[in-house]
């Protein structure tokens, strides 16, 4: 234990300037961040300053981590620490203690303070703070520790880091290139698990054996696995793991409308160089119970021509809400799909048999929370604390870590000024995380996220929101996720191309 403390004190002395810089930036961020919480419509000076300090803090942490590991460098021979009877695990424990004292502990303390200033209880949100520390470790701490452990100087680490950033850009390119493909809901968790498991093992392995080449191989394996999971899993059958098929009666009926179509514009049909044709498939949706809605998250289409030629797409992203009794020639539900131009030409644009599969999330409305528009903050269960901002003329809500859940907001506006007429024109809005697939938890320094209610456009006669007007918040929770399939329908492929 005395050796661990001795190494810790030595590192604290050597890195006192780096420690001072990171703590100073952290304090300045804590000062400016609460001032930006009311700026949820446009970015103001306080918001830009807070964002700048957040970026500087990540940079300062990166420098601190690299310098910490390389004060007792691992590659090479005849390092000072190897001439003393210092066991490898004590050296690693001292580095971990340093990060705990000068990185994790100050950040956790700041997040507790910001939660309190934001009007949230600290104790119930401790698990979210710990989850944020896990994300920080996976995204920043472990990658930098592993890079610093296999390099012998700060400059060398920067060169390797540039190469790593190029690799990161490659992963983003793969994700963008496959952007239409449906990603498994577990993909992010799987990738984080790969990073934490392999890189933490690489760091321990390097401290134990100082076998730099083998450690570099472990880091390379991590990169390869990240690229492979991003390339092969989206769009595959594994993308719909967790979506169950209804055992008996389905809670919603989805069919393809095969009646007369208005005909497509065909703006891409006359351009042979266009590689993809967009199809709009009208749907008939029925049997939806009151208070229930369905979010379309993924889809796959099967096409079969008159000559027996068939084509099946991969699972693609979909982001729409199914509405009851939708049908063609109305504002109903459409499935937007893309097919390769070669497939369209092979099918000839004529009559085809179409069958679609959907990955659907069933959402159920929670009991409405009734209150009044107020400039004072009101706690809305499941959402956060909300208040009316006279400066921006809308409702702003504070949530903990990431975007809030999906909520429908209903209130009233006056026909004129608030003082001259009662608030009697209904108005509706939306706030929160529209997509039900992605996790609302995001890596961030601040635990408080501020969002504004997006009210629908009003007629010119409607006035502003008024303090004292009744307002209700209705949230939605996911009941189940299902795989649905439409009956096979016969349609004209050319009529679906570009409504």
Residue pairs with C-beta under 8 A, 6 or more apart in sequence:
3 86
3 87
3 90
3 94
4 90
4 93
4 94
4 97
5 94
7 72
7 86
7 90
7 91
7 94
7 95
8 94
8 97
8 98
8 101
10 71
11 68
11 71
11 94
11 95
11 98
12 19
12 98
12 102
14 71
15 64
15 67
15 68
15 71
18 60
18 63
18 64
18 67
19 64
19 102
21 60
22 57
22 60
22 61
22 64
22 102
22 103
22 106
23 102
23 106
25 53
25 56
25 57
25 60
26 57
26 106
26 107
26 110
28 53
29 50
29 53
29 54
29 57
29 110
29 445
29 446
30 110
30 113
30 114
32 46
32 49
32 50
32 53
33 50
33 53
33 114
33 445
33 446
33 448
34 114
34 117
34 118
35 46
35 50
36 44
36 46
36 47
36 49
36 50
36 450
37 118
37 398
37 448
37 450
38 389
38 391
38 396
38 450
39 46
39 47
39 450
40 389
40 392
40 396
40 450
40 451
40 452
41 392
41 394
41 452
43 51
50 446
54 445
54 446
57 445
58 140
61 103
61 140
61 141
62 140
62 144
64 102
64 103
65 99
65 103
65 140
65 141
65 144
65 145
65 148
66 144
66 147
66 148
66 154
66 157
67 154
68 95
68 98
68 99
68 148
69 95
69 145
69 148
69 149
70 148
70 151
70 152
70 153
70 154
70 157
72 79
72 80
72 81
72 91
73 79
73 152
73 153
74 149
74 150
74 206
74 207
74 210
74 212
75 150
75 151
75 152
75 210
75 212
76 152
81 91
88 207
88 208
89 207
89 208
91 207
92 203
92 204
92 207
95 145
99 141
103 141
104 133
107 133
107 136
107 445
108 129
108 133
110 445
111 129
111 132
111 445
111 446
111 447
112 122
112 129
114 446
114 447
114 448
115 121
115 122
115 125
115 400
115 447
115 448
116 122
117 448
118 385
118 398
118 400
118 447
118 448
119 377
119 379
119 385
119 398
120 384
120 385
120 398
120 400
120 447
120 448
125 400
125 401
125 447
128 400
128 401
128 441
128 447
129 447
131 401
131 441
132 401
132 441
132 443
132 444
132 447
134 192
134 196
135 192
135 441
135 443
136 443
137 196
138 192
138 195
138 196
139 195
139 443
142 195
142 196
142 199
142 200
142 203
143 164
143 195
143 199
144 161
145 199
145 203
146 199
146 202
146 203
146 206
146 215
146 219
147 157
147 160
147 161
147 164
147 219
148 157
149 202
149 203
149 206
149 207
149 215
150 160
150 206
150 212
150 215
150 216
150 219
151 157
151 160
164 223
167 223
170 227
171 226
171 227
171 230
174 227
174 230
174 231
175 230
178 230
178 231
178 234
178 235
179 317
180 316
180 317
180 338
181 234
181 235
181 239
181 314
181 315
181 316
181 317
182 234
182 235
182 239
182 240
182 297
182 298
182 314
182 315
182 316
182 317
182 318
182 359
183 233
183 234
183 239
183 317
183 437
184 190
184 233
184 234
184 238
184 239
184 240
184 241
185 241
185 242
185 437
186 241
186 242
187 229
187 230
187 233
187 234
188 439
190 229
191 226
191 229
191 230
194 222
194 225
194 226
194 229
195 222
195 226
198 218
198 219
198 221
198 222
198 225
199 218
199 219
199 222
201 218
202 215
202 218
202 219
202 222
205 211
205 214
205 215
205 218
206 212
206 215
233 239
234 315
235 314
235 315
235 316
236 314
236 315
237 315
239 298
239 315
239 359
240 298
240 315
240 359
240 483
242 481
243 298
243 359
243 360
243 481
243 482
243 483
244 480
244 481
244 482
244 483
245 482
245 483
246 482
246 484
250 287
250 482
250 484
251 287
251 288
251 289
251 292
251 294
251 362
251 482
252 285
252 286
252 287
252 288
252 294
252 322
252 360
252 362
252 484
253 284
253 285
253 286
253 287
254 283
254 284
254 285
254 322
254 356
254 358
254 484
254 486
255 283
255 284
255 486
255 487
255 489
256 281
256 282
256 283
256 284
256 354
256 355
256 356
256 486
256 487
256 489
256 491
257 282
257 283
257 284
257 327
257 328
257 332
257 489
258 489
258 490
258 491
259 327
259 328
260 328
261 282
261 328
261 491
261 492
261 495
261 496
262 328
262 329
262 495
262 499
263 494
263 495
264 280
264 494
264 495
264 496
264 497
264 498
264 499
265 497
265 498
265 499
266 494
266 497
266 498
267 498
268 274
268 276
268 277
268 278
268 497
268 498
269 277
269 344
269 349
269 494
269 497
269 498
272 341
274 341
275 340
275 341
276 338
276 339
276 340
276 341
277 338
277 339
277 340
277 341
277 344
277 497
278 336
278 337
278 338
278 497
278 498
279 301
279 336
279 337
279 338
279 339
279 493
279 496
279 497
280 334
280 335
280 336
280 496
280 497
280 498
280 499
281 301
281 334
281 335
281 336
281 337
281 354
281 356
281 491
281 496
282 326
282 327
282 328
282 332
282 333
282 334
283 322
283 326
283 332
283 333
283 334
283 335
283 486
284 325
284 326
284 327
284 332
285 294
285 322
285 323
285 324
285 325
285 326
285 332
285 333
286 324
286 325
288 294
288 322
288 324
291 364
291 365
292 362
292 363
292 364
292 365
292 479
293 321
293 322
293 362
293 363
293 365
293 476
294 321
294 322
294 360
294 361
294 362
294 363
295 319
295 320
295 321
295 322
295 360
295 361
295 363
295 435
295 436
296 318
296 319
296 320
296 321
296 322
296 333
296 335
296 358
296 359
296 360
297 317
297 318
297 319
297 359
297 360
297 361
297 435
297 436
297 437
297 481
298 315
298 316
298 317
298 318
298 358
298 359
299 315
299 316
299 318
299 335
299 337
299 356
299 357
299 358
299 359
300 312
300 313
300 314
300 315
300 316
300 356
300 357
301 312
301 313
301 335
301 337
301 339
301 354
301 355
301 356
301 357
302 310
302 311
302 312
302 313
302 354
302 355
302 356
302 357
303 310
303 311
303 312
303 339
303 343
303 347
303 352
303 353
303 354
303 493
304 310
304 311
304 352
304 353
305 346
305 347
305 348
305 350
305 352
306 350
306 351
306 352
309 346
309 347
311 339
311 343
311 346
311 347
313 337
313 338
313 339
315 359
316 337
316 338
318 335
318 336
318 358
318 359
319 434
319 435
320 333
320 334
321 333
322 333
322 360
323 332
323 333
325 332
326 332
326 333
334 499
335 356
335 358
337 356
344 493
344 497
347 493
348 493
349 492
349 493
349 494
349 497
350 492
350 493
350 494
351 490
351 491
351 492
351 493
352 490
352 491
352 492
352 493
353 488
353 489
353 490
354 488
354 489
354 490
354 491
355 485
355 486
355 487
355 488
355 489
356 485
356 486
357 483
357 484
357 485
357 486
358 483
358 484
358 485
358 486
359 481
359 482
359 483
360 481
360 482
360 483
360 484
361 436
361 437
361 478
361 480
361 481
361 482
362 478
362 479
362 480
362 481
362 482
363 406
363 436
363 476
363 477
363 478
363 479
364 476
364 477
364 479
365 474
365 475
365 476
366 382
366 474
366 475
366 476
366 477
368 472
368 473
368 474
369 380
369 381
369 472
369 473
369 474
370 470
370 471
370 472
371 378
371 380
371 470
371 471
371 472
371 473
372 467
372 468
372 469
372 470
372 471
373 388
373 395
373 411
373 465
373 466
373 467
373 468
373 469
373 470
373 471
374 387
374 388
374 467
374 468
375 387
375 388
375 389
375 390
375 467
376 387
377 385
377 386
377 387
377 398
378 385
378 386
378 387
379 385
380 386
380 397
380 407
380 473
381 475
382 405
382 407
382 475
383 397
383 399
383 404
383 405
383 407
383 431
383 432
383 473
383 475
384 397
384 398
384 399
384 400
384 404
385 397
385 398
386 395
386 396
386 397
386 398
386 453
386 473
387 395
387 396
387 397
388 394
388 395
388 396
388 465
388 467
389 395
389 396
389 452
392 452
393 464
393 465
394 452
394 453
394 455
394 465
395 409
395 429
395 431
395 452
395 453
395 465
395 471
396 450
396 451
396 452
396 453
397 404
397 431
397 450
397 451
397 452
397 453
398 448
398 449
398 450
399 448
399 449
399 450
399 451
400 447
400 448
400 449
401 440
401 441
401 442
401 444
401 447
401 449
402 433
402 439
402 440
402 441
402 442
402 444
402 449
403 432
403 433
403 440
403 442
403 449
403 451
404 431
404 432
404 433
404 440
404 449
404 451
405 432
405 433
405 440
405 475
405 476
405 477
406 430
406 431
406 432
406 433
406 434
406 436
406 475
406 476
407 430
407 431
407 432
407 473
407 474
407 475
407 476
408 428
408 429
408 430
408 473
408 474
408 475
408 476
409 428
409 429
409 430
409 431
409 453
409 455
409 471
409 472
409 473
409 474
410 426
410 427
410 428
410 429
410 471
410 472
410 474
411 423
411 426
411 427
411 429
411 465
411 469
411 470
411 471
411 472
412 423
412 424
412 425
412 426
412 427
412 466
412 469
412 470
413 423
413 425
413 427
413 458
413 462
413 463
413 464
413 465
413 466
413 469
414 420
414 421
414 422
414 423
414 424
414 425
414 462
414 463
414 464
414 466
415 421
415 424
415 425
415 461
415 462
415 463
416 463
417 463
418 463
418 464
418 466
418 467
421 463
423 466
423 468
423 469
423 470
425 458
425 459
425 461
425 462
427 455
427 456
427 458
427 462
427 465
428 455
428 456
429 453
429 454
429 455
429 456
430 453
430 454
431 451
431 452
431 453
431 454
432 451
432 475
433 440
436 478
